[in-house]
Amino acid sequence: MDQTQLDLPRMRGDAGVAEEADEDGKNADVHNRGELHVHMNGAIPMSKIREILTDEATVLPAGFELERDLVRATPCQSLAEYLTPWQVLRLFPRKRENLDRLTLAVIAGLAENNVRFVELRSSVLYLAALQKCSPAEALERLIESTGGAAQRHGIRRGLILTVTRGDYGAVNLSALLQAYQDLGEPKDMIGLDLAGDEEIAYPTELPSLFRAAKDRFGLGITIHAGETGLVENVRSAVELFGADRIGHGTAVGNDPDLLELLSTRGICVEVCPISNRLTGAVPTNEPHPLQQFRRHGVPFVICSDNPAIHRRGLADDQAAAMAEGLSIGDMRQQYEVAKRYSFMKDLN
C-alpha cells in the first residue's frame, strides 16, 4: 500500500456511500448496517464544523488550518499526529442549538450509509465544560439531541460515554456515573469506553470502577486497547476492566494466546480498517489482522471510528475490509454480528 495515499473508495458528498463489488466484480449493496464504534465529534461533516465555528466565533489554535489539519487521508507517523483534529473538535459546541445542529448532521451521515442502529461515543464532561452546565445537564442535552436526530432519520441509537486515560480517569468516571444516576439511570446510556494514549497510566482503582459499573448498572464495557502496539493492554482490558468488546485490538494479531483468550470468551473486536491504516496501528506494508481474527474464531465487527475525519463512511470501511480479504458475503453478515454484540437491547 502506498505510504502517501490509501487506495480506498471515495465517499460521495459529505457523508457518502461507497459502491461495493462482489466476487465477480459486480456492484452489490449492503442495505442494513450497525455501527458499534464511532466517535461523535469525529463524525461531524466539515461543512457543519465551519458553520458552528463561525457562529460561535471560535478562534483556531495558532497554525491550525482546517483543510489541512482537520482531515486524515494519508497514513500518519503516530497516533498523536492522527489526533491533531481534536485540537479544534474539543472547542465546540458552546451553544445548545449547535449541539442539535451537529448531532443532526452526524446522524444524517450515518443514515446515508444505511446504518440502522448506532452506538455513539461522546465525552459528556467536555460538553459540560463548553456549555457551562453540570454533567447531568450535559448528559440530558446529549440524550435529547441525539434522540431527536435519530428519530428523525429512523435510526436506533445508544450512547457510550468515554473516559480518557490519565490521572483523572477515576474522578471523571465517578462524575459520569453520578450524572447517570442523577437522571434516573436513563436507558439511552448503554456503555462505557476507555480511550486515549495507551502509554498514559491510569489510576489503579479505575478497572474496579468499570467492573462495578458493569455489575451494578448493566452497562457494556468497551476499551480502546492494542491500537498502538501495546498488546498487554488487551489482556488488561479483559481481565482487569471486564471488557465486553475491544476497540481496534490490532496488536492481538501476532499473539496466539490473546487470540485464544478473545475467542474463548467471545469478546468482539471493533475493527476500523481505514483508521487502523491512517493511525499506523497496521503498517502499510503489513496485512491487517482481520484474517487472523477469523482463523482463530475471534468475533469482530467492522466500524468507522471517525468517518468525517477520513471523509469516508461505514460503507467505505466495509469496502476496505473486503480489500483486506473479506467477501461481500461477510459484509452482508455484519449486520447480524453487530446486533449480536451491541450493548443495545431488543434489536430487531
KOLDOFI-947252 format. One line per field, with one value per residue (C-alpha): x, z, y; residue number from 0; residue in three letters. Coordinates in Angstrom, 1 decimal, padded with zeros to 4 digits. Layout:
# residues N
x	[X;...] $
z	[Z;...] $
y	[Y;...] $
votor	[NUM;...] $
nulo	[ALA;...] $
//
This chain:
# residues 348
x	[000.0;001.3;002.6;001.1;-002.4;-004.9;-006.3;-009.9;-013.3;-014.0;-017.2;-020.0;-020.7;-020.2;-021.3;-021.3;-021.9;-019.3;-020.1;-019.0;-018.1;-018.8;-016.5;-017.5;-016.8;-020.4;-021.7;-023.7;-025.4;-025.4;-028.8;-028.5;-025.6;-025.0;-022.3;-020.7;-017.6;-018.0;-016.9;-019.5;-017.0;-015.1;-018.3;-019.2;-019.0;-016.6;-019.3;-021.1;-017.9;-017.3;-020.8;-020.5;-017.1;-018.2;-021.4;-019.5;-016.6;-014.2;-010.5;-008.4;-005.2;-002.1;-001.0;-004.1;-005.6;-009.0;-008.5;-005.0;-005.4;-009.0;-008.8;-006.8;-006.5;-002.9;-001.1;000.2;003.5;001.9;-001.4;-000.7;-000.4;-003.7;-005.4;-004.4;-008.0;-009.1;-007.3;-010.4;-013.0;-012.8;-013.6;-017.3;-020.3;-020.7;-024.3;-027.2;-028.6;-025.3;-025.3;-028.6;-027.1;-024.0;-026.0;-028.4;-025.5;-023.8;-027.0;-027.7;-024.3;-024.9;-028.3;-026.7;-024.5;-027.6;-026.9;-030.0;-028.6;-025.6;-023.7;-022.4;-019.4;-019.1;-017.4;-020.1;-017.6;-016.1;-019.6;-020.5;-017.4;-018.1;-021.7;-021.1;-023.5;-023.4;-022.5;-026.1;-027.4;-024.9;-025.9;-029.6;-028.9;-026.9;-029.7;-032.4;-030.3;-029.2;-032.6;-034.4;-032.0;-032.1;-035.9;-036.0;-033.8;-035.4;-032.2;-032.0;-029.2;-027.5;-024.8;-021.4;-019.7;-016.0;-013.3;-009.8;-006.7;-004.8;-004.5;-008.2;-009.7;-011.3;-012.6;-014.1;-015.7;-017.3;-018.6;-020.2;-021.8;-023.2;-024.7;-026.2;-027.7;-029.0;-031.0;-032.5;-030.2;-031.6;-031.8;-030.2;-026.8;-025.7;-022.0;-018.6;-015.5;-011.8;-009.9;-006.7;-003.0;-002.3;001.1;-000.5;-001.0;-004.4;-005.3;-005.1;-008.7;-010.1;-010.5;-012.5;-014.8;-015.5;-016.3;-018.6;-020.5;-021.0;-022.2;-024.4;-026.0;-025.6;-023.5;-021.5;-017.7;-015.6;-011.9;-009.6;-006.7;-003.9;-004.2;-000.7;001.2;000.8;-000.7;-000.8;-003.4;-005.8;-005.2;-005.7;-008.9;-010.3;-009.0;-009.0;-011.7;-014.1;-014.3;-017.1;-015.6;-012.1;-011.7;-009.2;-007.1;-004.8;-001.8;-003.5;-003.0;000.5;-000.3;-001.8;-002.6;-004.6;-006.4;-007.4;-008.5;-010.7;-012.1;-012.8;-014.6;-016.4;-015.1;-015.7;-013.1;-014.3;-012.3;-011.9;-010.0;-009.5;-008.4;-006.2;-004.2;-004.3;-003.1;-000.3;-001.9;-001.5;001.6;001.2;003.5;001.7;-001.6;-004.5;-005.1;-008.7;-007.8;-006.1;-009.2;-011.3;-008.9;-008.9;-012.6;-012.4;-015.7;-015.3;-017.5;-016.4;-016.7;-015.9;-014.3;-014.1;-015.8;-015.8;-012.1;-011.5;-014.2;-015.4;-018.2;-019.0;-019.7;-016.2;-014.8;-016.6;-015.2;-011.7;-012.3;-013.1;-009.8;-008.1;-009.5;-013.1;-016.1;-019.3;-020.9;-019.0;-020.2;-023.8;-023.5;-022.1;-025.5;-026.4;-022.9;-023.3;-026.7;-025.4;-022.5;-024.4;-025.0;-028.5;-031.4;-034.1;-032.7;-034.9] $
z	[000.0;-000.9;002.0;000.7;-000.2;000.9;-002.1;-000.9;-002.4;-002.0;-000.4;-002.3;-000.7;002.9;004.2;001.2;000.5;-001.2;-004.0;-003.1;-005.5;-005.1;-006.0;-009.7;-009.7;-009.9;-007.6;-004.6;-002.0;001.7;002.8;006.6;008.8;012.5;013.9;017.2;017.2;016.1;017.9;017.7;017.3;014.6;012.6;012.1;008.5;007.6;006.4;009.7;011.6;009.6;010.3;014.1;014.4;012.6;014.7;017.9;016.8;017.8;017.5;016.0;017.6;016.2;012.9;012.6;009.1;008.7;005.3;006.2;009.8;010.2;007.6;007.7;004.2;004.3;006.9;009.9;011.6;015.0;016.8;018.2;014.7;013.7;016.7;015.7;014.6;018.2;018.9;017.3;017.8;021.6;021.2;020.3;020.7;023.2;022.3;023.0;019.5;017.9;019.6;017.8;014.5;014.7;016.0;013.2;010.7;012.3;012.2;008.6;007.6;009.3;007.6;004.2;004.9;005.6;009.3;011.1;014.7;016.2;019.5;019.6;021.8;023.4;026.3;028.4;030.7;027.9;026.7;030.3;030.4;027.0;027.8;031.4;032.9;035.2;033.8;034.4;032.4;029.6;029.5;029.4;026.5;024.7;025.2;023.9;020.9;019.7;020.4;018.3;015.4;015.5;015.5;012.5;010.4;011.7;013.4;016.8;018.9;022.3;024.0;025.2;027.5;027.1;029.8;028.8;030.2;032.7;036.3;036.5;034.9;038.1;039.1;035.7;035.6;039.0;037.7;034.7;036.7;039.2;036.3;035.0;038.5;038.8;035.7;036.9;035.0;031.5;029.2;026.5;028.1;027.3;027.9;029.0;027.0;027.9;025.2;024.8;024.5;025.6;027.0;029.6;033.0;034.7;038.4;039.9;041.1;037.6;036.4;039.5;038.9;035.4;036.7;039.4;036.9;034.7;037.6;039.2;036.2;033.5;031.3;028.5;028.6;025.6;025.9;023.3;023.5;021.4;018.9;019.3;019.7;023.5;023.2;027.0;027.2;025.6;028.3;031.0;029.3;029.5;032.9;034.8;033.2;032.3;028.7;026.6;023.4;022.4;020.3;017.5;019.1;016.0;018.1;019.1;015.6;016.4;019.9;019.7;023.5;023.3;020.2;022.1;025.1;022.9;021.0;024.2;026.0;022.9;023.1;020.0;018.4;016.9;013.7;012.0;008.8;007.5;010.7;011.5;008.4;008.9;012.6;011.7;014.0;011.0;009.0;005.2;004.4;006.7;006.3;008.5;011.3;010.2;008.7;011.9;013.9;011.5;011.6;015.4;015.8;017.3;016.6;015.0;013.7;011.1;012.3;011.0;014.1;012.8;009.4;008.8;009.7;007.0;004.6;004.3;006.0;007.2;003.7;002.8;005.9;004.8;001.3;002.9;004.8;001.5;000.2;003.2;002.1;003.3;001.0;000.2;002.0;005.1;004.8;004.4;007.7;009.5;010.4;012.4;014.0;015.1;016.6;018.5;020.1;020.5;024.0;022.9;023.9;021.8;018.3;015.7] $
y	[000.0;003.4;005.4;008.6;007.6;005.0;003.2;003.1;004.0;007.7;009.0;010.8;014.1;014.9;011.5;009.2;005.6;003.5;001.2;-002.3;-005.1;-008.8;-011.6;-011.3;-007.6;-006.6;-003.8;-005.2;-003.1;-003.8;-002.5;-002.6;-001.7;-001.5;000.9;000.0;002.2;005.8;009.0;011.7;014.5;012.5;012.2;015.9;017.0;019.7;022.0;021.8;022.4;025.6;026.8;026.3;027.7;030.8;031.1;030.8;033.0;030.3;031.2;028.3;027.3;029.1;027.5;025.2;025.1;023.4;021.9;020.6;019.6;018.5;015.7;012.5;010.9;009.6;007.4;009.4;009.0;008.4;008.3;011.7;013.1;011.4;013.1;016.7;017.5;017.2;020.5;022.1;019.4;020.0;023.7;023.4;023.4;026.1;026.7;024.3;024.8;024.0;020.6;019.9;021.1;018.9;015.9;016.1;016.2;013.2;011.1;012.1;010.9;007.5;007.2;007.8;004.8;002.6;002.5;001.2;001.4;003.1;003.4;006.9;007.7;011.1;012.8;014.4;016.2;018.2;019.2;020.3;022.4;024.0;024.7;025.7;023.3;020.3;016.8;015.7;018.6;017.9;014.2;015.2;017.5;014.8;012.3;014.7;015.9;012.5;011.0;013.6;013.3;009.5;009.5;011.9;009.5;006.3;005.1;003.5;004.9;004.3;006.4;005.2;007.6;008.0;008.3;009.3;007.6;009.7;010.8;012.0;008.9;007.6;011.1;011.6;008.2;008.8;012.2;010.5;007.7;010.3;012.2;009.0;008.3;011.8;011.4;008.1;005.8;006.5;003.6;005.7;005.3;001.8;001.6;003.0;003.4;004.0;005.9;007.9;007.3;003.8;004.7;007.0;005.4;005.4;005.3;001.8;001.9;002.6;-001.0;-001.9;001.2;000.0;-003.5;-002.1;000.0;-003.1;-005.2;-002.6;-000.9;-003.5;-001.2;-002.6;-002.1;-001.4;-000.5;001.1;-001.4;-002.8;000.0;001.4;-001.9;-002.4;-005.9;-006.4;-003.6;-006.0;-008.6;-005.9;-004.7;-008.2;-009.4;-006.1;-004.0;-006.8;-005.6;-007.0;-005.6;-004.3;-001.1;-001.7;-004.5;-004.8;-005.8;-009.0;-010.4;-011.7;-013.1;-016.6;-016.6;-013.4;-014.6;-017.7;-015.6;-013.4;-016.4;-018.4;-015.6;-014.4;-010.9;-008.9;-006.7;-003.4;-003.3;000.1;-000.7;002.8;004.4;001.4;002.2;006.0;005.8;003.3;000.7;-001.5;-000.5;000.0;-002.9;-005.5;-007.3;-006.4;-009.0;-009.4;-012.8;-013.8;-012.9;-015.1;-018.0;-018.1;-017.6;-014.1;-012.2;-008.8;-006.1;-003.5;000.1;003.6;005.3;008.9;008.9;012.7;013.0;010.4;011.8;008.2;006.3;002.8;001.6;002.6;000.8;-002.4;-001.9;-001.6;-004.8;-006.5;-005.1;-006.9;-010.2;-010.4;-011.1;-009.3;-012.3;-011.4;-007.8;-008.9;-010.9;-007.9;-006.5;-009.6;-009.7;-006.1;-006.8;-009.8;-007.8;-004.5;-003.1;-002.1;-004.3;-005.8;-005.0;-006.5] $
votor	[0;1;2;3;4;5;6;7;8;9;10;11;12;13;14;15;16;17;18;19;20;21;22;23;24;25;26;27;28;29;30;31;32;33;34;35;36;37;38;39;40;41;42;43;44;45;46;47;48;49;50;51;52;53;54;55;56;57;58;59;60;61;62;63;64;65;66;67;68;69;70;71;72;73;74;75;76;77;78;79;80;81;82;83;84;85;86;87;88;89;90;91;92;93;94;95;96;97;98;99;100;101;102;103;104;105;106;107;108;109;110;111;112;113;114;115;116;117;118;119;120;121;122;123;124;125;126;127;128;129;130;131;132;133;134;135;136;137;138;139;140;141;142;143;144;145;146;147;148;149;150;151;152;153;154;155;156;157;158;159;160;161;162;163;164;165;166;167;168;169;170;171;172;173;174;175;176;177;178;179;180;181;182;183;184;185;186;187;188;189;190;191;192;193;194;195;196;197;198;199;200;201;202;203;204;205;206;207;208;209;210;211;212;213;214;215;216;217;218;219;220;221;222;223;224;225;226;227;228;229;230;231;232;233;234;235;236;237;238;239;240;241;242;243;244;245;246;247;248;249;250;251;252;253;254;255;256;257;258;259;260;261;262;263;264;265;266;267;268;269;270;271;272;273;274;275;276;277;278;279;280;281;282;283;284;285;286;287;288;289;290;291;292;293;294;295;296;297;298;299;300;301;302;303;304;305;306;307;308;309;310;311;312;313;314;315;316;317;318;319;320;321;322;323;324;325;326;327;328;329;330;331;332;333;334;335;336;337;338;339;340;341;342;343;344;345;346;347] $
nulo	[MET;ASP;GLN;THR;GLN;LEU;ASP;LEU;PRO;ARG;MET;ARG;GLY;ASP;ALA;GLY;VAL;ALA;GLU;GLU;ALA;ASP;GLU;ASP;GLY;LYS;ASN;ALA;ASP;VAL;HIS;ASN;ARG;GLY;GLU;LEU;HIS;VAL;HIS;MET;ASN;GLY;ALA;ILE;PRO;MET;SER;LYS;ILE;ARG;GLU;ILE;LEU;THR;ASP;GLU;ALA;THR;VAL;LEU;PRO;ALA;GLY;PHE;GLU;LEU;GLU;ARG;ASP;LEU;VAL;ARG;ALA;THR;PRO;CYS;GLN;SER;LEU;ALA;GLU;TYR;LEU;THR;PRO;TRP;GLN;VAL;LEU;ARG;LEU;PHE;PRO;ARG;LYS;ARG;GLU;ASN;LEU;ASP;ARG;LEU;THR;LEU;ALA;VAL;ILE;ALA;GLY;LEU;ALA;GLU;ASN;ASN;VAL;ARG;PHE;VAL;GLU;LEU;ARG;SER;SER;VAL;LEU;TYR;LEU;ALA;ALA;LEU;GLN;LYS;CYS;SER;PRO;ALA;GLU;ALA;LEU;GLU;ARG;LEU;ILE;GLU;SER;THR;GLY;GLY;ALA;ALA;GLN;ARG;HIS;GLY;ILE;ARG;ARG;GLY;LEU;ILE;LEU;THR;VAL;THR;ARG;GLY;ASP;TYR;GLY;ALA;VAL;ASN;LEU;SER;ALA;LEU;LEU;GLN;ALA;TYR;GLN;ASP;LEU;GLY;GLU;PRO;LYS;ASP;MET;ILE;GLY;LEU;ASP;LEU;ALA;GLY;ASP;GLU;GLU;ILE;ALA;TYR;PRO;THR;GLU;LEU;PRO;SER;LEU;PHE;ARG;ALA;ALA;LYS;ASP;ARG;PHE;GLY;LEU;GLY;ILE;THR;ILE;HIS;ALA;GLY;GLU;THR;GLY;LEU;VAL;GLU;ASN;VAL;ARG;SER;ALA;VAL;GLU;LEU;PHE;GLY;ALA;ASP;ARG;ILE;GLY;HIS;GLY;THR;ALA;VAL;GLY;ASN;ASP;PRO;ASP;LEU;LEU;GLU;LEU;LEU;SER;THR;ARG;GLY;ILE;CYS;VAL;GLU;VAL;CYS;PRO;ILE;SER;ASN;ARG;LEU;THR;GLY;ALA;VAL;PRO;THR;ASN;GLU;PRO;HIS;PRO;LEU;GLN;GLN;PHE;ARG;ARG;HIS;GLY;VAL;PRO;PHE;VAL;ILE;CYS;SER;ASP;ASN;PRO;ALA;ILE;HIS;ARG;ARG;GLY;LEU;ALA;ASP;ASP;GLN;ALA;ALA;ALA;MET;ALA;GLU;GLY;LEU;SER;ILE;GLY;ASP;MET;ARG;GLN;GLN;TYR;GLU;VAL;ALA;LYS;ARG;TYR;SER;PHE;MET;LYS;ASP;LEU;ASN] $
//
